[in-house]
Each structure stands twice: as C-alpha cells, then as structure tokens.
Amino acid sequence: MCLSCGCMEPDAGHGDPRHITMQHLVEAAKAEGLSVEQVWRNMTETMEKVLRGEVRSRVWTPGAQGR
C-alpha cells in the first residue's frame, strides 16, 4: 500500500522515495536478521510508545504535522 499512504499497493512508491514501501520493510528485516512480521511489530510497538509519550523522537512529536 505504499505502506504510508493507504493506497493498498504495498510496492508502489508513487515516484517519491519518502513513501514507505514493502521493499523498505524487507530490507530492514534483512539488515537485522528479522522477519518482516517482526519488523512491523517493532515499528508498531515503537509508534504506540511514542504516541503515549513513553519514547521520544528527535524529529516528530505526537500532534505535530508530518511535514
């Protein structure tokens, strides 16, 4: 789905490398020796913690625009 925009096309980058695609997840899994499913769980858990304020991001805070 270009995993980030919701178009339901997992491999579509829409001509913009900032979109997150399935290829990004596959490559991240390879880099860590993890399954793609585990990478997705890690991302989800981290995002949930950021949203709850348990973990901080240096580049984004909850409620801020993504741009």
C-alpha positions in Angstrom: 0.0 0.0 0.0 2.8 2.3 -0.3 2.5 1.4 3.3 2.3 5.0 4.3 -0.4 6.5 2.1 -3.1 3.8 2.4 -3.5 3.1 -1.4 -3.2 -0.6 -0.7 -0.4 -1.1 -3.2 2.5 -2.4 -1.0 5.2 -1.9 -3.6 4.1 1.5 -5.1 6.5 4.3 -4.3 4.5 6.8 -6.3 7.7 8.3 -7.7 8.6 9.6 -4.3 11.3 7.8 -2.2 9.8 9.2 1.0 6.9 6.8 0.8 7.4 3.6 2.8 7.1 0.5 0.7 7.2 -3.2 1.4 10.7 -3.1 0.0 11.7 -0.9 2.9 10.4 -3.4 5.4 12.1 -6.4 3.6 15.4 -4.5 3.6 15.1 -3.5 7.2 14.4 -7.2 8.1 17.4 -8.3 6.2 19.6 -5.7 7.9 18.6 -7.1 11.4 18.1 -10.7 10.5 14.5 -10.5 11.5 11.3 -11.5 9.8 9.2 -8.8 8.1 6.5 -9.5 10.6 8.8 -8.8 13.5 10.0 -5.5 11.9 6.3 -4.5 11.6 5.6 -5.4 15.2 8.7 -3.5 16.3 7.5 -0.4 14.3 4.0 -0.6 15.7 5.2 -1.0 19.3 7.6 1.9 19.0 5.0 4.1 17.4 2.5 3.3 20.2 5.1 4.2 22.8 5.9 7.4 21.1 2.2 8.3 21.0 1.9 7.5 24.7 4.9 9.7 25.5 7.0 6.7 26.7 9.6 7.1 24.0 10.6 10.3 22.3 11.5 11.0 18.7 14.0 13.7 17.8 12.2 14.5 14.6 8.5 14.2 15.4 6.2 14.7 18.4 2.6 13.5 18.7 0.2 16.1 17.4 2.8 17.7 15.1 2.2 17.8 11.4 4.2 15.1 9.5 5.8 17.7 7.2 
